[in-house]
Amino acid sequence: MQLVLQRVKQAKVEVDGKVVGEIGRGLLVFMAVDQGDSPKDIDYLIDKIIHLRIFEDSQGKMNLSALQAHGEFLVVSQFTLLCKVSSVLHVLIVVSAKDL
């Protein structure tokens, strides 16, 4: 499993010009689930993400989790995070989970 987290003031996902997901202040999570990943792995990472202290407290220190800061979450499937590159000039080979 691969994740990229981005702290955002706002974020949205559009498909064919229609907004299919939108948040205010929170975390944008790009997530790729690999073939060997289990629901238990996903649960573990969700727990880590929601408790990660990357939001500022009243003193300006990054000391609050998204939960404590009342942040929102937008999770976007991003299977390209699992790409393997055999050479700069070759095509990307993607391996991702089929069902979980």
N, C-alpha and C positions, 0 to 999 in steps of 0.2 A: 504494500500500500504506500502510496506517495501522497503527500499533502503540501500545499502551499497556502499559508495563511496571510491575509492582508487586512490590516486594521483600516477601516474606512469610515468616513463621515456619512456616506450613502453609497449604495450600489444597486444596480438592477441588471437583469438579464432580459433581453428581447429576442423573440423568435418570430421571424416574418413580420416585424414591425409591431408586435404585441408584447407587452411586458408580462413575463411569466414568473418573475420573482423580483422582489424589491425589498430593501431594508434601509433603515436610517443608520445611525452610529452603531458599529458592531464589527463583526468579522466576516470577511468574504473568504470562503474555504474552497479552494480548488482541490478536488479529490479524485484519485484514481485507485480503484480496487483491483488487485492482482489476483491471478488464479489461485494462489495458495492462501489467500486471506480468508479468515473466517468471521462470522458475526461477532465472536468474542474479541477479535482484533479490532473491529470497528468500535465496539463498546468501549474498549480500553482507550482508543484515540479520542473518542467523543469526550470521555471523562477528562483527558488531558487538555483538550482544547477549551472546554468550558471553564476549567480552573486555572488556565494559564494567565499569569498576572502581567498583562501588557497594557492596561489602561491606567491613566493617571488618577491619583487620588487628589484630595483637596490641597495637598502640598506640592503637587506637580511631579510626584514620584510615580513611576510605573509600579503600582502596588495593588491594583484591583484586577480581578478577573472580569470576564465579560458578564458573568452572572451578577457580580457585585456592582458593576457599572451599568446594569440594565441594558447591556448591548444586545443587538439582534444578530442572527446568523443567516447567511445565505450560502448554501452548499451547491457547488457547480461541478458536475461530472467533467473531468478533464483527463481522458484516457491517454492523451499524448504525454503525460508525465511519466508513463511507463515505457516510452520509446527507447529502443536500443539503436545505436548508430554504429554500424560496422566500419564505416569510413565516411569521410567528409563528402565524398562523391556518390555514395550509395543511398538507396531509399531507406527510410526509417522502417523498422520492424516493430510492430506494436503487439504486446501481449497483455490482455486484460481479462478480468473475470467475466464469465457469462451470466451467472445467476448467483445471488446470495440471498 
